[in-house]
Amino acid sequence: MRRTKSIELAGITITVRELPLAELRVWFKSLDDAQADLITDGLFESASLRDVARMTDLELEAMDVLLPSEIESLLAVCRELNPHFFQLRARLRTAMLEVAQTARPA
């Protein structure tokens, strides 16, 4: 059974859900398709705002009213319900950094 947990931030009740493997596969395939946006993709090291939207019932655009500290609280619940996602994302990030370092000319 899929786990869920609700959190209230800025007067909004947000439901965080555990991602099934099929959605993890969709996420992985979508990495090449996403258009980069510094705030959306780089504000938090552990996950993009798109990742947060994928794990919650909150639309990406609705996050604009939240403070970074509130999103950190939301991320904590996302990590609690989806630890494997965050572990995989960290491994992918490490692998990408290693590839980038070896690709640099000496």
C-alpha positions in Angstrom: 0.0 0.0 0.0 1.3 3.4 -1.0 2.3 5.6 2.0 1.1 9.2 2.2 1.6 12.0 4.7 0.1 15.4 4.8 1.9 18.6 5.8 0.5 22.1 6.0 2.6 25.0 4.7 1.5 28.6 4.1 -2.1 27.6 4.7 -2.0 24.9 2.1 -2.4 21.2 2.9 0.0 19.2 0.8 0.0 15.4 0.5 3.3 13.7 -0.1 3.2 10.2 -1.5 5.5 7.3 -2.0 6.5 6.9 -5.6 6.0 3.5 -7.2 8.8 2.0 -9.3 6.9 2.8 -12.5 6.9 6.5 -11.7 10.6 6.3 -10.8 11.2 4.9 -14.3 9.2 7.8 -15.9 11.2 10.3 -13.8 14.5 8.8 -15.0 13.4 8.9 -18.6 12.2 12.5 -18.2 15.7 13.8 -17.1 16.7 14.4 -20.7 13.5 16.1 -21.6 13.4 18.7 -18.8 14.2 22.3 -19.7 16.7 23.6 -17.2 15.7 26.4 -14.9 18.2 27.5 -12.3 15.6 28.0 -9.5 13.5 24.9 -10.3 16.5 22.6 -10.8 19.2 24.1 -8.6 17.8 25.7 -5.5 18.0 22.5 -3.5 20.9 20.0 -3.9 18.9 17.0 -2.9 16.0 17.4 -5.4 14.5 19.7 -8.0 11.2 21.4 -7.5 9.9 19.2 -10.3 10.9 16.2 -8.2 9.0 17.7 -5.2 5.9 18.2 -7.5 6.2 14.6 -8.7 6.0 13.3 -5.1 3.2 15.6 -4.0 -0.2 16.9 -5.0 1.3 20.4 -5.4 1.7 21.8 -8.9 5.1 23.3 -9.7 3.7 26.8 -10.2 2.0 26.7 -6.8 5.4 26.4 -5.1 6.1 30.0 -6.0 4.3 31.2 -2.9 6.3 29.0 -0.6 9.5 30.1 1.2 12.7 28.0 0.7 12.4 27.0 4.4 8.9 25.7 3.8 10.1 23.7 0.8 12.8 22.3 3.0 10.1 21.1 5.4 8.3 19.5 2.5 11.5 17.9 1.2 12.0 16.3 4.6 8.6 14.5 4.3 9.5 13.6 0.7 12.8 12.1 1.9 10.9 10.2 4.6 8.5 8.5 2.2 10.9 8.2 -0.8 14.4 7.4 0.6 15.3 5.2 -2.4 14.6 8.0 -4.8 16.9 10.4 -3.0 19.6 7.7 -2.8 19.3 7.0 -6.5 19.4 10.7 -7.3 22.6 11.1 -5.2 24.3 8.2 -7.0 23.3 9.6 -10.4 24.6 13.1 -9.4 27.9 11.6 -8.3 28.3 9.6 -11.5 27.5 12.6 -13.6 30.2 14.7 -11.8 32.7 11.9 -12.2 32.0 11.7 -16.0 32.2 15.5 -16.3 35.6 15.5 -14.5 37.0 12.8 -16.8 35.7 14.5 -19.9 37.6 17.7 -19.1 40.7 18.2 -21.2 43.9 18.0 -19.1 
